[in-house]
Amino acid sequence: MSNEIHIDYESGNTLYAVLRDSTGKVWYPAGQSFEDWGNNGHDADDYDLSLTDKDGNRYVGDFDNNIGKGRYTIQIFLQADSNPANTDELIAAGAIFWTGNSELTCDKIFANKAVQDKLTGKIEYYDDDSQTVILTHTPTDQQSTLTRTPS
């Protein structure tokens, strides 16, 4: 996939993204791993994911496909000098639900293919290609409750 990271901001600037996991660790692209900020002397220049100015006040960037599925925070910084720095201004932040190869959105869950196995009750929700399962729910019916367990 591409351009999963996007932000509207005045064109002509240099923006970059930093990705964090649910524990607050930051993605280190060169090491293909999450780590504490500053580990081994790393700084913003080691963690940045570049964003491209598409003009019309729109910047886009790619989510690293080597990151496993989960919920992540994307922080967007305004680069002040020639390289990203720890002192750059944070201008936006948001969450992304990553399936391991694409962003999971409500549109994908509600608008795309979904198949329920009548024997197990398991419901599989598919990506835009109608082939890749991006979310599975397994409802269970016990007396007066219905429980859905995402996996």
N, C-alpha and C positions, 0 to 999 in steps of 0.2 A: 504494500500500500504506500501511499505518499500523501503528503500535505494533511496529516491528521492534526498537526499543531497549526493553529491559525489565530491571528489577532488583528484587530483593526487599530491602526495607529498611524499618525502622520508620516507619509512617505518621506524618504530622504534621510532617515535615521538608520542606525545599526542596532538591531535587536537580536537577542538570543534567548534560548530557553534552557532551563535546568529542570531535570526530572527527579522527583523524590518518591520513594515507596511509602507504605503506610507507617513505617517506623521513623520516617524522617531522613533516612539515608539517601544519598544522592547517587545518581547514575554516573559512573566513570566510563565513558565510551571506549577509551583505549584499553581498559582492563576488562570490559564487558561484564561489569559487576557493580553492585551497590556498595557504598562505603560511607563512613562518617566523613563529613566535610572536613577537609584539611588533612586527611590520612596521607601519610608519606609526603607531606609538603604540597599536596595538590591544592589548587585554588580554582576560581571561576574559569580561568582559561583552560583548565583540564576537564571541566564539567559541561561546558557550553555546547548546545546543539544550535547550529546556525539557522537563522530564519532568512528567507529571501523576500526582499521588497518587491511585491508584484505591482507597484504603483496603485493609485486609487486608494491609498491608505489601507493596504492589505499586505500582511506578512504571513508566510507559510513555511512550514518545516516538517520534516519526517520523524516519525516515531520509530525508534530502533527496533527492528524485527527480532532481535536477539533477546528482548525482554519478555519474560514469561507473563502469562495472563494474570490480571489483578487490577486493582484500583490504584491509580497514581496521581500525584499532584504535579502540574506543570506550572513553573514560575517563569515569567517573562521579564527580562531585564533590558534596560536602555543602556547600551554601551557608550561610555563617555570618552574613552581614548582609543588607541589603535588595537588594543586587546581587551578581552573581558577581564574584569577586576572585581574583587570582593566588595568594592565600594560602589559598584554600579547600582543605579536606582531600580528597585522592583516596581514595575508598572502594572502588572496583572498576574493573576493566578487562577487556576481552575483545575478541575478533576477530569481524568479520562479513565474509562473502563476499557481495559485492553484484553482482547480474547487470545492473544498470543500471535495474531497476525492481522488484526484490524480492530478498530474502535467499536465497542458495543454501544449502540444507541437505541432509544425507544423506537425510532423509525424501523430499525432492523427487526426488532422483536415483534412489533405490531403489523408491519407492512409485508414482511417476507414470509416465506414458507414456514409452517409449523406442523409437526406430525406427532400425534399421540398414539402410543402403543396401548391398545384396549386391554391387554392382559396385565401389564405392569402399571399402567397409568402414566408412564414416563412421557413427557412432552419435550421434543427436541425442536429448538428454534434455529433456523438456518440463516447464513450470511446471504449477501446479494447473489451469489453464484448458485444458490439453491442446492448446494452439495456439502458445504462446510457447516458443521454444527457449531454454533457459537454459544449456546446456553441450553442447559437441560434442567427441567423441573421434574421432580417425582412427587406428585401428590399422594397422600395417604388418607384414607377415610376411616376414622375410628370413632364410633358412636356419634357424637354431635360436633366433632371438629374435623376440619380439613386442613392438612399441613402441606405446604409446598417447600421442598428442599432444593435450592439451586446447587448445581455442581459444575 
